[in-house]
Amino acid sequence: MARESSDLGDYDAGCAALQPWWTIGEWPKQVGLSQLAAAELLLTAGTLSGWVASTRQVDGGQNCAERLLSGAVALFDHLGETARSGEGRAELGLLLLPPGIIRSGTHHSSLFSQGFY
């Protein structure tokens, strides 16, 4: 639900779907989750944090997104999930693009066709 909402640009719904485990600006609660589920949570929370920070100009939001995404990449690497790790790296790359390169709300899949990856 959270990933589908963020893919559609509905970041509030994505954040709401993760509310039992995560609130923007905080580290997610991972107790009781498998390592794979924890990595997915970090990736989704990091992606949402990045988009919310860029669309709402949240102070420190990009740094939080970077930490979450870096955690996801490290955990996916540890688990041998190279495709998911690559997705996390791609999301990290989006955070490093200068402001104005992409329109607010543009989903990363459309960037493939534009040559940004």
MIROMI-178464 format. One record per atom (N, C-alpha, C): residue number from 1; residue in three letters; atom name; x, y, z. Coordinates in pm, whole numbers. Layout:
num | residuo | atomo | x | y | z
NUM | Ala | CA | X | Y | Z $
...
// end
This chain:
num | residuo | atomo | x | y | z
1 | Met | N | 82 | -119 | 0 $
1 | Met | CA | 0 | 0 | 0 $
1 | Met | C | 86 | 126 | 0 $
2 | Ala | N | 189 | 130 | 84 $
2 | Ala | CA | 274 | 248 | 92 $
2 | Ala | C | 349 | 271 | -39 $
3 | Arg | N | 402 | 164 | -98 $
3 | Arg | CA | 477 | 178 | -224 $
3 | Arg | C | 384 | 218 | -337 $
4 | Glu | N | 266 | 159 | -341 $
4 | Glu | CA | 173 | 193 | -447 $
4 | Glu | C | 132 | 339 | -437 $
5 | Ser | N | 107 | 386 | -316 $
5 | Ser | CA | 68 | 526 | -296 $
5 | Ser | C | 179 | 621 | -337 $
6 | Ser | N | 303 | 588 | -299 $
6 | Ser | CA | 414 | 676 | -336 $
6 | Ser | C | 438 | 673 | -487 $
7 | Asp | N | 417 | 556 | -549 $
7 | Asp | CA | 432 | 546 | -694 $
7 | Asp | C | 332 | 636 | -766 $
8 | Leu | N | 215 | 655 | -704 $
8 | Leu | CA | 112 | 740 | -763 $
8 | Leu | C | 127 | 886 | -721 $
9 | Gly | N | 226 | 917 | -637 $
9 | Gly | CA | 248 | 1054 | -593 $
9 | Gly | C | 167 | 1093 | -471 $
10 | Asp | N | 97 | 999 | -408 $
10 | Asp | CA | 20 | 1027 | -288 $
10 | Asp | C | 106 | 994 | -167 $
11 | Tyr | N | 196 | 1087 | -135 $
11 | Tyr | CA | 294 | 1062 | -29 $
11 | Tyr | C | 230 | 1058 | 110 $
12 | Asp | N | 121 | 1135 | 129 $
12 | Asp | CA | 53 | 1131 | 258 $
12 | Asp | C | -7 | 993 | 284 $
13 | Ala | N | -66 | 932 | 183 $
13 | Ala | CA | -122 | 797 | 199 $
13 | Ala | C | -11 | 696 | 223 $
14 | Gly | N | 101 | 713 | 153 $
14 | Gly | CA | 215 | 624 | 175 $
14 | Gly | C | 267 | 632 | 317 $
15 | Cys | N | 280 | 754 | 368 $
15 | Cys | CA | 326 | 772 | 506 $
15 | Cys | C | 225 | 715 | 605 $
16 | Ala | N | 97 | 735 | 577 $
16 | Ala | CA | -7 | 682 | 666 $
16 | Ala | C | -4 | 530 | 671 $
17 | Ala | N | 22 | 466 | 557 $
17 | Ala | CA | 26 | 320 | 553 $
17 | Ala | C | 140 | 264 | 638 $
18 | Leu | N | 247 | 340 | 652 $
18 | Leu | CA | 362 | 294 | 731 $
18 | Leu | C | 357 | 338 | 877 $
19 | Gln | N | 254 | 412 | 914 $
19 | Gln | CA | 248 | 470 | 1048 $
19 | Gln | C | 265 | 372 | 1164 $
20 | Pro | N | 219 | 247 | 1152 $
20 | Pro | CA | 245 | 155 | 1265 $
20 | Pro | C | 395 | 130 | 1290 $
21 | Trp | N | 477 | 149 | 1187 $
21 | Trp | CA | 621 | 121 | 1199 $
21 | Trp | C | 708 | 245 | 1187 $
22 | Trp | N | 657 | 350 | 1126 $
22 | Trp | CA | 743 | 464 | 1093 $
22 | Trp | C | 665 | 594 | 1086 $
23 | Thr | N | 729 | 698 | 1138 $
23 | Thr | CA | 681 | 836 | 1125 $
23 | Thr | C | 794 | 915 | 1062 $
24 | Ile | N | 761 | 1000 | 967 $
24 | Ile | CA | 864 | 1077 | 897 $
24 | Ile | C | 954 | 1151 | 995 $
25 | Gly | N | 1083 | 1144 | 969 $
25 | Gly | CA | 1182 | 1207 | 1057 $
25 | Gly | C | 1237 | 1114 | 1164 $
26 | Glu | N | 1180 | 995 | 1175 $
26 | Glu | CA | 1224 | 899 | 1277 $
26 | Glu | C | 1277 | 772 | 1212 $
27 | Trp | N | 1350 | 694 | 1290 $
27 | Trp | CA | 1398 | 565 | 1241 $
27 | Trp | C | 1284 | 465 | 1259 $
28 | Pro | N | 1258 | 378 | 1161 $
28 | Pro | CA | 1146 | 284 | 1171 $
28 | Pro | C | 1163 | 181 | 1282 $
29 | Lys | N | 1049 | 137 | 1334 $
29 | Lys | CA | 1047 | 28 | 1432 $
29 | Lys | C | 1058 | -103 | 1355 $
30 | Gln | N | 1162 | -180 | 1384 $
30 | Gln | CA | 1187 | -302 | 1309 $
30 | Gln | C | 1175 | -428 | 1394 $
31 | Val | N | 1136 | -413 | 1518 $
31 | Val | CA | 1124 | -527 | 1608 $
31 | Val | C | 1021 | -625 | 1553 $
32 | Gly | N | 1061 | -752 | 1546 $
32 | Gly | CA | 971 | -855 | 1499 $
32 | Gly | C | 967 | -874 | 1348 $
33 | Leu | N | 1038 | -789 | 1274 $
33 | Leu | CA | 1042 | -801 | 1129 $
33 | Leu | C | 1160 | -889 | 1087 $
34 | Ser | N | 1143 | -961 | 978 $
34 | Ser | CA | 1256 | -1032 | 921 $
34 | Ser | C | 1354 | -929 | 865 $
35 | Gln | N | 1475 | -972 | 836 $
35 | Gln | CA | 1573 | -878 | 779 $
35 | Gln | C | 1526 | -826 | 644 $
36 | Leu | N | 1463 | -910 | 565 $
36 | Leu | CA | 1413 | -867 | 435 $
36 | Leu | C | 1301 | -766 | 451 $
37 | Ala | N | 1209 | -791 | 543 $
37 | Ala | CA | 1100 | -696 | 567 $
37 | Ala | C | 1155 | -564 | 621 $
38 | Ala | N | 1256 | -570 | 707 $
38 | Ala | CA | 1318 | -448 | 760 $
38 | Ala | C | 1384 | -368 | 647 $
39 | Ala | N | 1451 | -437 | 556 $
39 | Ala | CA | 1514 | -369 | 442 $
39 | Ala | C | 1409 | -303 | 354 $
40 | Glu | N | 1298 | -373 | 330 $
40 | Glu | CA | 1190 | -316 | 250 $
40 | Glu | C | 1131 | -193 | 318 $
41 | Leu | N | 1115 | -200 | 450 $
41 | Leu | CA | 1064 | -87 | 526 $
41 | Leu | C | 1158 | 33 | 514 $
42 | Leu | N | 1289 | 9 | 529 $
42 | Leu | CA | 1386 | 117 | 516 $
42 | Leu | C | 1383 | 179 | 376 $
43 | Leu | N | 1372 | 95 | 274 $
43 | Leu | CA | 1368 | 145 | 137 $
43 | Leu | C | 1244 | 230 | 113 $
44 | Thr | N | 1129 | 181 | 156 $
44 | Thr | CA | 1005 | 254 | 135 $
44 | Thr | C | 1003 | 383 | 215 $
45 | Ala | N | 1045 | 377 | 341 $
45 | Ala | CA | 1049 | 497 | 425 $
45 | Ala | C | 1149 | 598 | 370 $
46 | Gly | N | 1263 | 551 | 323 $
46 | Gly | CA | 1363 | 640 | 266 $
46 | Gly | C | 1315 | 707 | 138 $
47 | Thr | N | 1248 | 630 | 54 $
47 | Thr | CA | 1194 | 685 | -70 $
47 | Thr | C | 1089 | 791 | -39 $
48 | Leu | N | 997 | 758 | 51 $
48 | Leu | CA | 895 | 856 | 90 $
48 | Leu | C | 957 | 980 | 154 $
49 | Ser | N | 1056 | 960 | 240 $
49 | Ser | CA | 1122 | 1075 | 305 $
49 | Ser | C | 1184 | 1167 | 201 $
50 | Gly | N | 1249 | 1108 | 102 $
50 | Gly | CA | 1311 | 1189 | -2 $
50 | Gly | C | 1211 | 1270 | -81 $
51 | Trp | N | 1101 | 1205 | -120 $
51 | Trp | CA | 1000 | 1277 | -198 $
51 | Trp | C | 931 | 1384 | -114 $
52 | Val | N | 898 | 1354 | 10 $
52 | Val | CA | 833 | 1452 | 97 $
52 | Val | C | 928 | 1570 | 122 $
53 | Ala | N | 1054 | 1540 | 147 $
53 | Ala | CA | 1152 | 1648 | 172 $
53 | Ala | C | 1165 | 1738 | 50 $
54 | Ser | N | 1162 | 1680 | -69 $
54 | Ser | CA | 1180 | 1762 | -188 $
54 | Ser | C | 1054 | 1840 | -225 $
55 | Thr | N | 937 | 1783 | -199 $
55 | Thr | CA | 814 | 1853 | -237 $
55 | Thr | C | 770 | 1955 | -133 $
56 | Arg | N | 810 | 1935 | -9 $
56 | Arg | CA | 767 | 2026 | 98 $
56 | Arg | C | 881 | 2104 | 161 $
57 | Gln | N | 1001 | 2088 | 105 $
57 | Gln | CA | 1119 | 2159 | 156 $
57 | Gln | C | 1136 | 2138 | 306 $
58 | Val | N | 1137 | 2012 | 349 $
58 | Val | CA | 1152 | 1976 | 490 $
58 | Val | C | 1299 | 1987 | 528 $
59 | Asp | N | 1329 | 2067 | 632 $
59 | Asp | CA | 1467 | 2080 | 678 $
59 | Asp | C | 1517 | 1946 | 731 $
60 | Gly | N | 1633 | 1904 | 682 $
60 | Gly | CA | 1693 | 1779 | 727 $
60 | Gly | C | 1630 | 1655 | 668 $
61 | Gly | N | 1525 | 1671 | 588 $
61 | Gly | CA | 1455 | 1556 | 532 $
61 | Gly | C | 1541 | 1475 | 439 $
62 | Gln | N | 1625 | 1541 | 363 $
62 | Gln | CA | 1712 | 1468 | 270 $
62 | Gln | C | 1813 | 1383 | 345 $
63 | Asn | N | 1869 | 1437 | 454 $
63 | Asn | CA | 1965 | 1359 | 534 $
63 | Asn | C | 1899 | 1235 | 593 $
64 | Cys | N | 1776 | 1251 | 640 $
64 | Cys | CA | 1703 | 1136 | 695 $
64 | Cys | C | 1680 | 1033 | 586 $
65 | Ala | N | 1640 | 1078 | 468 $
65 | Ala | CA | 1617 | 987 | 356 $
65 | Ala | C | 1746 | 913 | 319 $
66 | Glu | N | 1858 | 985 | 319 $
66 | Glu | CA | 1987 | 922 | 286 $
66 | Glu | C | 2021 | 813 | 386 $
67 | Arg | N | 1999 | 838 | 514 $
67 | Arg | CA | 2029 | 737 | 617 $
67 | Arg | C | 1940 | 614 | 600 $
68 | Leu | N | 1812 | 636 | 577 $
68 | Leu | CA | 1720 | 523 | 559 $
68 | Leu | C | 1756 | 441 | 436 $
69 | Leu | N | 1781 | 510 | 325 $
69 | Leu | CA | 1815 | 439 | 201 $
69 | Leu | C | 1949 | 368 | 212 $
70 | Ser | N | 2046 | 430 | 277 $
70 | Ser | CA | 2176 | 365 | 296 $
70 | Ser | C | 2161 | 239 | 381 $
71 | Gly | N | 2076 | 246 | 483 $
71 | Gly | CA | 2048 | 128 | 565 $
71 | Gly | C | 1984 | 18 | 484 $
72 | Ala | N | 1891 | 55 | 396 $
72 | Ala | CA | 1825 | -44 | 310 $
72 | Ala | C | 1927 | -110 | 217 $
73 | Val | N | 2011 | -29 | 155 $
73 | Val | CA | 2112 | -82 | 62 $
73 | Val | C | 2205 | -179 | 135 $
74 | Ala | N | 2252 | -140 | 253 $
74 | Ala | CA | 2343 | -226 | 330 $
74 | Ala | C | 2276 | -359 | 366 $
75 | Leu | N | 2151 | -352 | 408 $
75 | Leu | CA | 2081 | -474 | 446 $
75 | Leu | C | 2051 | -563 | 325 $
76 | Phe | N | 2008 | -501 | 215 $
76 | Phe | CA | 1986 | -579 | 93 $
76 | Phe | C | 2116 | -644 | 45 $
77 | Asp | N | 2228 | -569 | 52 $
77 | Asp | CA | 2358 | -626 | 14 $
77 | Asp | C | 2392 | -747 | 102 $
78 | His | N | 2371 | -731 | 232 $
78 | His | CA | 2398 | -839 | 327 $
78 | His | C | 2316 | -963 | 294 $
79 | Leu | N | 2193 | -942 | 248 $
79 | Leu | CA | 2103 | -1053 | 217 $
79 | Leu | C | 2122 | -1108 | 76 $
80 | Gly | N | 2210 | -1045 | -2 $
80 | Gly | CA | 2232 | -1089 | -139 $
80 | Gly | C | 2122 | -1048 | -235 $
81 | Glu | N | 2041 | -952 | -195 $
81 | Glu | CA | 1931 | -903 | -277 $
81 | Glu | C | 1982 | -789 | -365 $
82 | Thr | N | 2058 | -823 | -469 $
82 | Thr | CA | 2125 | -721 | -549 $
82 | Thr | C | 2030 | -631 | -627 $
83 | Ala | N | 1919 | -684 | -675 $
83 | Ala | CA | 1823 | -600 | -749 $
83 | Ala | C | 1761 | -496 | -658 $
84 | Arg | N | 1724 | -537 | -538 $
84 | Arg | CA | 1664 | -442 | -443 $
84 | Arg | C | 1768 | -342 | -395 $
85 | Ser | N | 1890 | -388 | -377 $
85 | Ser | CA | 1999 | -297 | -340 $
85 | Ser | C | 2017 | -191 | -450 $
86 | Gly | N | 2010 | -235 | -574 $
86 | Gly | CA | 2023 | -142 | -686 $
86 | Gly | C | 1912 | -38 | -688 $
87 | Glu | N | 1792 | -80 | -651 $
87 | Glu | CA | 1682 | 16 | -643 $
87 | Glu | C | 1709 | 121 | -535 $
88 | Gly | N | 1763 | 76 | -423 $
88 | Gly | CA | 1798 | 170 | -316 $
88 | Gly | C | 1906 | 267 | -361 $
89 | Arg | N | 2004 | 217 | -434 $
89 | Arg | CA | 2111 | 303 | -486 $
89 | Arg | C | 2054 | 405 | -585 $
90 | Ala | N | 1959 | 362 | -667 $
90 | Ala | CA | 1895 | 454 | -762 $
90 | Ala | C | 1820 | 564 | -688 $
91 | Glu | N | 1751 | 528 | -583 $
91 | Glu | CA | 1679 | 628 | -503 $
91 | Glu | C | 1778 | 724 | -437 $
92 | Leu | N | 1891 | 672 | -389 $
92 | Leu | CA | 1995 | 759 | -334 $
92 | Leu | C | 2046 | 856 | -441 $
93 | Gly | N | 2063 | 807 | -562 $
93 | Gly | CA | 2108 | 892 | -671 $
93 | Gly | C | 2011 | 1006 | -698 $
94 | Leu | N | 1883 | 978 | -687 $
94 | Leu | CA | 1783 | 1084 | -708 $
94 | Leu | C | 1798 | 1195 | -605 $
95 | Leu | N | 1833 | 1158 | -483 $
95 | Leu | CA | 1850 | 1259 | -378 $
95 | Leu | C | 1965 | 1354 | -410 $
96 | Leu | N | 2062 | 1306 | -486 $
96 | Leu | CA | 2181 | 1385 | -515 $
96 | Leu | C | 2166 | 1475 | -637 $
97 | Leu | N | 2056 | 1458 | -712 $
97 | Leu | CA | 2034 | 1544 | -828 $
97 | Leu | C | 2009 | 1687 | -781 $
98 | Pro | N | 2061 | 1785 | -854 $
98 | Pro | CA | 2036 | 1924 | -817 $
98 | Pro | C | 1887 | 1957 | -823 $
99 | Pro | N | 1840 | 2046 | -736 $
99 | Pro | CA | 1699 | 2085 | -740 $
99 | Pro | C | 1662 | 2138 | -879 $
100 | Gly | N | 1542 | 2106 | -922 $
100 | Gly | CA | 1494 | 2153 | -1051 $
100 | Gly | C | 1520 | 2059 | -1166 $
101 | Ile | N | 1603 | 1956 | -1146 $
101 | Ile | CA | 1632 | 1861 | -1253 $
101 | Ile | C | 1507 | 1780 | -1285 $
102 | Ile | N | 1436 | 1740 | -1181 $
102 | Ile | CA | 1313 | 1666 | -1204 $
102 | Ile | C | 1197 | 1741 | -1142 $
103 | Arg | N | 1082 | 1729 | -1205 $
103 | Arg | CA | 963 | 1792 | -1151 $
103 | Arg | C | 923 | 1721 | -1023 $
104 | Ser | N | 875 | 1798 | -929 $
104 | Ser | CA | 824 | 1741 | -806 $
104 | Ser | C | 714 | 1640 | -840 $
105 | Gly | N | 724 | 1521 | -783 $
105 | Gly | CA | 624 | 1419 | -804 $
105 | Gly | C | 653 | 1326 | -920 $
106 | Thr | N | 759 | 1350 | -995 $
106 | Thr | CA | 792 | 1261 | -1106 $
106 | Thr | C | 841 | 1129 | -1048 $
107 | His | N | 782 | 1021 | -1089 $
107 | His | CA | 824 | 891 | -1037 $
107 | His | C | 953 | 848 | -1105 $
108 | His | N | 1038 | 779 | -1030 $
108 | His | CA | 1170 | 741 | -1081 $
108 | His | C | 1165 | 655 | -1206 $
109 | Ser | N | 1060 | 577 | -1226 $
109 | Ser | CA | 1057 | 492 | -1345 $
109 | Ser | C | 1054 | 575 | -1473 $
110 | Ser | N | 996 | 693 | -1467 $
110 | Ser | CA | 994 | 779 | -1587 $
110 | Ser | C | 1131 | 837 | -1615 $
111 | Leu | N | 1218 | 838 | -1516 $
111 | Leu | CA | 1352 | 892 | -1535 $
111 | Leu | C | 1438 | 799 | -1616 $
112 | Phe | N | 1409 | 669 | -1614 $
112 | Phe | CA | 1483 | 575 | -1697 $
112 | Phe | C | 1473 | 617 | -1843 $
113 | Ser | N | 1351 | 648 | -1885 $
113 | Ser | CA | 1329 | 684 | -2025 $
113 | Ser | C | 1393 | 818 | -2060 $
114 | Gln | N | 1421 | 901 | -1959 $
114 | Gln | CA | 1484 | 1030 | -1982 $
114 | Gln | C | 1634 | 1024 | -1973 $
115 | Gly | N | 1689 | 906 | -1941 $
115 | Gly | CA | 1834 | 888 | -1937 $
115 | Gly | C | 1902 | 933 | -1810 $
116 | Phe | N | 1825 | 951 | -1700 $
116 | Phe | CA | 1888 | 992 | -1574 $
116 | Phe | C | 1954 | 878 | -1501 $
117 | Tyr | N | 1923 | 752 | -1536 $
117 | Tyr | CA | 1987 | 636 | -1473 $
117 | Tyr | C | 2080 | 574 | -1571 $
// end
